[in-house]
Amino acid sequence: MMRIYLKEWRTFRGYRLKQVAALAGYTVQHLSNVENGRGGLSQEAIERLAAVLGCSVTDLMSVDPTLEATNRLIKTGTAQELAQLGSIFHSLAKIVRDYPERLPLALQAAQRLVAHSRTS
């Protein structure tokens, strides 16, 4: 089964699963199964989801947008921005190392940082 970056695009765009399901005309359960690798999508469904998520079908099936945004920031950021980014990731790594139960919060913070870097 081909990889679909549905969850990555959905979170990158700031949508909840319920919102995407409603906009695309699918059930939350069906899209949850797709995100967790337990279900597939027709070509029509992929096209509809790409339109809802504001990306191309090719991007939905081949690009993790969170990595793309991070790469763009790293390539084009000023020395000060990169130093701040390094400091933030160092802090996140320390949180994960010292408080592993806070990993979900650290991941959310990193995702917000990436989303923010995309709009800056």
Buried (B, 14 or more C-beta within 10 A) or exposed (E): EEEBBBBBBBBBBEBEBEBBBBBBEBEBEBBBBBBEEEBEBEEEBBBBBBBBBEBEBEBBBEBBBBEBBBEEBEEEBEEEBEEEBEEEBEEBEEBBEEEEEEEEEBEEBBBEBBBEBBEE
